[in-house]
């Protein structure tokens, strides 16, 4: 699982790209489009929904419920 903090919100996403199993924590976050980019083949996923926004991946990644309580970040099950 990868946690991404943007503008005070935290997003929890699956850690591995659905295309060829690259680790997304080695990729790039694009705050202006709310996407994470895979470091292997430049595919992108929406941080909010997990939807593919740029191929080569065709399958979405899982996203997880996140709740912030004080200094704690609680991650729940898949959305």
Secondary structure, 3 states (H helix, E strand, C coil): CEEEEECCEEEEECCECCCCCCEHHHCEEECCCCEEECCCCCCEEECCCCCEEECCCCCCCCEEEEEEECCEEEEEEEC
